Amino acid sequence: MEEVADSTLPEGYKIAWTGQAFQEKRTGRASAFAFSLAIVMVFLILAALYERWLLPFAVVLAVPFAVAGALSFVALRGLENDIYFQIGLVVLIGLAAKNAILIVEFAQQAFLQGKSRSRPRCMPRACASGRSS
């Protein structure tokens, strides 16, 4: 819009943004900074929760898959990256993180109980017949 206005408007004329468009132009790349800061904070909180540095990586690595899916869908549909999409993206990040936290929590509890395998163990008779218990 600004490029078209610069090339077509006579000398001395300018355009000005108001309302939501003005706010979005003023903030610029602040949303990318806020998202990255949020991911760092989530990682630090999860590191404190699990008292380990490696377990939160499983949670933090699950979030980019959800975000990439949402961004690719919006790009395929040709929709805009407006404030409503960004709010939905924050909600999606929260839901993806919650699911990943639950999975990591159950896996950690199972590991601490001594269940190092996720597949069922075979009894000698059941293995001979091809069935598992």
Legacy VTK file of the C-alpha trace (Angstrom):
# vtk DataFile Version 3.0
C-alpha trace
ASCII
DATASET POLYDATA
POINTS 133 float
0.000 0.000 0.000
2.799 2.404 0.886
4.715 1.556 -2.302
1.657 2.223 -4.463
0.977 5.494 -2.622
4.585 6.632 -3.095
4.497 5.911 -6.815
1.031 7.306 -7.633
0.322 10.186 -5.226
1.509 13.682 -6.171
4.431 15.305 -4.367
3.623 16.293 -0.787
0.847 13.734 -0.253
1.290 10.881 2.189
-0.834 8.140 3.690
-1.331 7.479 7.384
-2.469 4.359 9.176
-5.096 4.409 11.934
-6.648 1.928 14.327
-5.626 -1.710 14.181
-3.460 -1.260 11.067
-1.479 1.480 12.845
-0.945 -0.760 15.871
0.213 -3.678 13.721
2.638 -1.473 11.784
4.006 0.059 14.962
4.700 -3.264 16.670
6.461 -4.731 13.627
8.356 -7.864 14.612
7.430 -7.696 18.301
5.226 -10.786 18.001
8.156 -12.956 16.846
10.176 -11.704 19.805
7.281 -12.418 22.174
6.859 -15.972 20.829
10.563 -16.742 21.199
10.620 -15.326 24.713
7.556 -17.413 25.585
9.300 -20.591 24.396
12.356 -19.805 26.525
10.160 -19.186 29.570
8.243 -22.433 29.031
11.525 -24.331 28.767
12.835 -22.837 32.006
9.582 -23.534 33.864
9.550 -27.143 32.643
13.209 -27.560 33.581
12.313 -26.454 37.102
9.282 -28.766 37.154
11.152 -31.878 36.021
14.417 -30.895 37.764
16.247 -31.938 34.580
17.454 -30.150 31.483
16.726 -32.819 28.859
13.046 -33.669 29.475
11.729 -30.202 28.536
13.273 -30.586 25.070
10.639 -33.205 24.252
7.922 -30.698 25.089
9.564 -27.737 23.389
10.253 -29.739 20.214
6.578 -30.733 19.927
5.416 -27.128 19.688
7.139 -26.222 16.370
5.322 -29.079 14.629
1.957 -27.631 15.660
3.011 -24.108 14.692
4.387 -25.288 11.330
1.102 -27.049 10.603
-0.925 -23.956 11.400
1.347 -21.660 9.387
1.359 -23.977 6.374
-2.438 -24.285 6.443
-2.842 -20.505 6.600
-0.343 -20.084 3.742
-2.125 -22.706 1.618
-5.483 -21.041 2.162
-4.056 -17.581 1.486
-5.284 -16.180 4.793
-3.688 -13.249 6.592
-1.469 -13.299 9.657
-3.641 -10.923 11.679
-4.195 -10.501 15.397
-6.875 -13.202 15.491
-4.525 -15.730 13.919
-1.812 -14.815 16.415
-4.202 -15.320 19.351
-5.198 -18.690 17.906
-1.517 -19.531 17.509
-0.896 -18.813 21.191
-3.807 -21.105 22.105
-2.444 -23.793 19.778
0.984 -23.518 21.376
-0.599 -23.965 24.798
-2.591 -27.029 23.726
0.383 -28.657 21.993
2.568 -28.011 25.033
-0.097 -29.414 27.359
-0.348 -32.637 25.359
3.426 -32.982 25.224
3.696 -32.349 28.964
1.172 -35.117 29.659
3.017 -37.571 27.432
6.381 -36.761 29.026
4.866 -36.963 32.510
3.381 -40.420 31.912
6.595 -41.647 30.290
8.660 -40.378 33.218
6.358 -42.051 35.757
6.506 -45.332 33.856
10.298 -45.103 33.646
10.613 -44.419 37.359
8.414 -47.445 38.089
10.833 -49.611 36.162
8.949 -50.002 32.903
11.732 -49.389 30.429
9.935 -51.072 27.513
6.691 -49.984 25.940
5.963 -53.275 24.138
4.357 -56.146 26.045
6.635 -58.881 27.287
6.151 -62.317 25.848
5.562 -65.325 28.073
7.457 -68.454 26.921
4.270 -70.346 25.955
2.683 -67.339 24.246
5.867 -66.635 22.260
5.949 -70.185 20.966
2.397 -69.920 19.682
2.946 -66.405 18.264
0.719 -64.610 20.799
1.758 -62.022 23.322
0.206 -61.454 26.707
LINES 1 134
133 0 1 2 3 4 5 6 7 8 9 10 11 12 13 14 15 16 17 18 19 20 21 22 23 24 25 26 27 28 29 30 31 32 33 34 35 36 37 38 39 40 41 42 43 44 45 46 47 48 49 50 51 52 53 54 55 56 57 58 59 60 61 62 63 64 65 66 67 68 69 70 71 72 73 74 75 76 77 78 79 80 81 82 83 84 85 86 87 88 89 90 91 92 93 94 95 96 97 98 99 100 101 102 103 104 105 106 107 108 109 110 111 112 113 114 115 116 117 118 119 120 121 122 123 124 125 126 127 128 129 130 131 132
